[in-house]
């Protein structure tokens, strides 16, 4: 039986594995698209839990010690903080990491192919309109799917 404070591998393995897993999942989430976790559905929550559980072995390997998990989590949080710091200082890197908003409605008309490009079912878009207190696309000046997965709707002025 292993001791709860004895690492199964050198500490820097946890750092590299944690940062590597963070970058890999960030890249994969960027590929999947903006809609992935904007408003968490039951399916999104299940995916998050499964991803976290699956990545556990990639990050800490066979280690079950207390410091191993702490080092790995600290490394992930440090990588996240460093990336946030870099993104605030570079618009180019921020655009690469977060992406750009996608216009879904312009001047009262749905942009052709916009919903399909972001893999958004029409029903989900209608729910977003209802959440904004709108029923008709014609009453919208612009609706955008933001990089964080939320939909911003600006009403037309009469």
N, C-alpha and C positions, 0 to 999 in steps of 0.2 A: 504494500500500500504506500502511495506517495504522500509526502508531507505537504500540508496545505500551503506552505510558504516557500517551497522549493520549485524552481522553474524547471520544466522538462527540456528547455532549449535556451540559448542565450537571449537576453532581454531584447536585443536589437532585432531578433527575428519577429517578435510581436509588433514592433514598430513598423518594420517593412511590410509585414503581412496586413496590418491594420490599414496603413496608408494605401497599399496596393488594392485592397478590397474596396476602400472608399472610392478610389479613382475608377476602378472597374465598374462599380455599381452606378456611379455618377454618369459614366459614359453610356452604360446600358439604358439608364433612365432617360438620358438625353435622346437616344435613338428611338425609344418607345414613343416619346412625344409629350407634349404639354398636358394632354388630357389625363394622363395616367393617374395622378393623385391630387388634382385640383380640389375636388369635393369627394372625400373618401366614401365609396360605396362599400357594401359588404364584400364584394369581390376584390376591391382594392386593398381592403384590410387583410383579407386572406393572403393576397400576394405579398404584402409587406411582412406578415408573420413568416410565411414560407421562405422568403428571401433571407430574412434575418436568421432563421434557423439553419438554412443551408449554408450561409456564409460563416457560421460559427466555426466549423472545422477548418475552413480556409484561413481564418484569422488566428485561432489559437492552436490548431492542430491537436495533438494528443494531450496537450497540457490541461490539467484540471486545477492548477494552483490559483490561489487568490491574486497574487501579483500579476500573473500572466494575463488575466482578464482585465485588470486595472490598466496595465501598460497598453494593451490593445485598444481599449476604449479611449484612453487619454490620447493615443496616437491619432485615432479617428477624429476626435474632437479638435485636436491641434491642426490636423489637415483641413478640416472644415473651416476653422477660424482663419487659417492662412489663405485659403482660397477666397473667403469672403473679403479679406483685407486686399488681396490682389484685385478682385473684381471691382472694388470701390475705387481703385486707382487706374484701372484700364477698361475703357468702354469696349474695346475690341475683345478682351478676354471675357468680360461680363456677357457680351453678346454670344460668344461661343458657348459659354457654360449655360446661360439661361435661355438663349434663343431670342426671337423677336415675337411681338404680338402678331396674331393673324386676324385680319379683318374678315368678319363673317357677314355683316350687313353694312351696306353703304347707301345712304340716301333712300332708305325705305325698301331696299331690295337686297335679297340674299345674294351674296357674291357667288356666281356659278362655280361649283366644285369646291368651295371653301370648307363646307362641313365634311365632305369626303376626304379632303387633304389632311384634316386633323382627326379623322376617324370618330366623328361625333354624329350619333344618330339624330335624326330630326326631332324625335321625341325628347331627347335630352336637351336639345336647343330650345324647344318649346317650354320645357320646365324652367330653364334659365330665364326665359322671357317672363314667365308667370311670376317667378321669384322677384323680378324687377318691377312687377306690377303692370306688365304690358301683355296685351293679347295679340296685337297685330304688328307685323314687321313694318308696315307702312308708317308706323308712328316712331320709328327709330331713325336717328341721324346716323349713328355708327354703333356697331357692336363688335367687340374684339375679344378674342381668346388670348388672354395675357400669358406670358411665359410661366407664371405660377399655376396655370390651369383654371383660373377664374375667368368668368365672362363679365366684361364691362359693357354696360349698355348706356348710351346717351340718347335721350329722347329728342325728337325733332322739335324745334320751336315753331309755334303756329304763325 
